[in-house]
């Protein structure tokens, strides 16, 4: 009899509680690890598509300080000014407190120094400065950058603090997209891999308790890992399919978690972790 390739064998079992128990000796440890990594790669598909659709990044998550400055006078000046050929024409204003600054400086009166690691302003830790050709932002001396105005930039982008934040988030993302997207993908992959590994170990620990009870047909650690890996298959596939059509991280984790619980309960209620009798 021709042997079924292990991947097809794995996929043919993960939706059936009885076939899961019957297949507990069908896979070696490397095949189980490969299957686990395959599930992680599958779950990464909707996440990758979602990250690929990004057009902005919420900078307030990592640097909220500039958005907490008093920007009213600066935004009023910019919104009452004009943009021509990517250059701002507006009245200079300054709102300064201890180590913070919000200003419109189209005449370059402020001593902003552009260095290799970004702009600096002596004696200021947090600043938002609207210059003639760019907005310079300094946050607690940790994040420092200038965002040039584009040909599409208009005074409407700076009428309110919310519209200013939206413009900054979008322009910063565009300027750093080649770094941000791979970084987010790597972080998502690592987080998902660790989550799945911990889940795998947790399910295996639970099933090992069943094995020790002598009330099941589970006889070895490899069988424990095999059953755990098969239990995780169906929830991962269902979660991926749902997330391809409607992605929400809470829905993603909920379907994945409750799907696994449902599979564990299904296997227990139908087979009681015993090989089905022929």
Buried (B, 14 or more C-beta within 10 A) or exposed (E): EEEEEBEEBBBEBBBBBBBBBBBBEBBEEEBBBBBBEBBBBBBBEBBBEBBEEEEBBEBBEEBEBBBEBBBEBBBBBBBEBEBEEBBBEBEBBBBEEEEBBBBBBBEEEBEBEEEEEBBBBEEBBBBBBBBBEBBBBBBBBEBBBBBEBEEEBBBEBBBBBEBBBBBBBBBBBBBEEEEBBEEBBEEBBEEBBEBBEEBBEEBBEBBBEBBEEEEBBBEEEBBBBBBBBBBBBBBBBBBBEBBEEEBEEEEBEEBBBEBBEBBBEBBBEBBEBEBEEE
